[in-house]
Amino acid sequence: MSKAGGFHHIIRRLSMSTYPQPTAERANELVANYNRCYDLVQSIAKQYRPSPVRLVAVSKLKPSSDIMGLYNAGVRHFGENYVQELISKSKELPKDICWHFIGGLQSGKVKDLAKHIDNIWAIETMDSLKKCKKLASLLDGSRAPINIYLQINTSGEDQKSGFSKDDLQELFDTVEFLKSDDCKHLNLKGLMTIGSFAESTSGDENQDFRCLVDIKAIVDEKFKTNLELSMGMSSDYEQAIKQGSTNVRIGSSIFGARPPKGT
Ligand SMILES: *Cc1c(COP(=O)(O)O)cnc(C)c1O
C-alpha cells in the first residue's frame, strides 16, 4: 500500500525482460496518476483515522503491461472483475501481486478462483453463505488464507449484488461460519459496497456508505470483530474515506477510461 517509486526503480531493470512492459511514456503517466491518487487518499485519511488506507488499483480491461508499469514502481494491490481475465493475468504476471477479485461472483466460478490463482489476496464480492461454504470446501491450507469481504447491497438497487441491508440474518450466519473452526482457510476481513451513482454525485454525506458503517457497527458489536470497510471508487473515494473507508478501489483515475467490455 505504498507510494510508487523510491528504491523500486533500482530493481526495475532486473524484472524488465520477462514480463510485458509498457512504454516509458505510459509508465510515467501511470505512476504519476497513481501517486496523485495515493497522495490524496493518504492526506484525507490522515485527518480521519490513525492508519493508512489501502489503495487497490483496479486494472480490469487494461493490459498486463499497464499493471507492470505500476508494479515496477512498487505497487502490489490490483483489482480485477472478470474471472477469466484475472486467471490469464495472474499466470503471466509476478506471483507477489496481491489480487483482489471485485467482480460479480457467480457460483460456478468460485472453483476457478480457488484453484487457478495462487496469489489471490482477497475476494471482495462474497454475497452468500452458500458461496462462502463452497469456497471453503475447495481450500486445503496449501496456500495462504483468502481474505473475504462480504458485499452489502446498501443502495437496494436490483442490479447490484450483495447481502440484504434490511434483513441481516444471512450476513450474521455467514460471519459466524467464517469465524468458526470449520473455516480455517478464509479470513473475514471486512464489508464492501458499491455506492449508487446518485449518492456518489450528491456531494453530501453518502447514505450508502453510511449504511455500510452502521452495519459494521452492528456486526462488530455482535461478533467482537473490527471489520475493514471497502468503499469508494474514482468518483467517490474522497467522501468514502471521510466516512471511514479503509480500502478504496480506483480504476479510471489511474488507468484512464476503459474500453467497453467485449471489444
Ligand atoms: C470497476 C470497479 C471499480 C473502479 O471503478 P472506477 O470508477 O474506474 O474507479 C471499483 N470497484 C468495483 C467493484 C468495480 O467494478
The ligand as a Gaussian input file, in Angstrom:
#p B3LYP/6-31G(d) Opt

LIG

0 1
 C      -14.642000      -1.028000     -11.892000
 C      -14.779000      -1.026000     -10.424000
 C      -14.084000      -0.101000      -9.627000
 C      -13.245000       1.021000     -10.200000
 O      -14.075000       1.955000     -10.804000
 P      -13.537000       3.391000     -11.277000
 O      -14.754000       4.218000     -11.331000
 O      -12.915000       3.183000     -12.613000
 O      -12.570000       3.861000     -10.269000
 C      -14.203000      -0.205000      -8.253000
 N      -14.975000      -1.151000      -7.674000
 C      -15.657000      -2.046000      -8.405000
 C      -16.479000      -3.068000      -7.706000
 C      -15.595000      -2.004000      -9.799000
 O      -16.308000      -2.891000     -10.504000

